[in-house]
């Protein structure tokens, strides 16, 4: 399982690689972020 914090504007790109959003949008240093996860497929 891979967890990552990304800039919110990249959500669509990460979703296309199989990541799923696991948080609401929040500000970090004044920049909108979201947490996403990629589950290992076995």
FENWO-V888614 format. One record per run of one state. SS is the DSSP state (H for helix, E for strand, - for the rest). FROM is the first residue (numbers start at 0). LEN is the number of residues. Records with the same first field share a line. If there is no record, write none. Layout:
BEGIN
SS = FROM-LEN + FROM-LEN
END
This chain:
BEGIN
- = 0-1 + 16-3 + 21-4 + 28-2 + 38-4
E = 1-6 + 19-2 + 25-3 + 30-8
H = 7-9
END
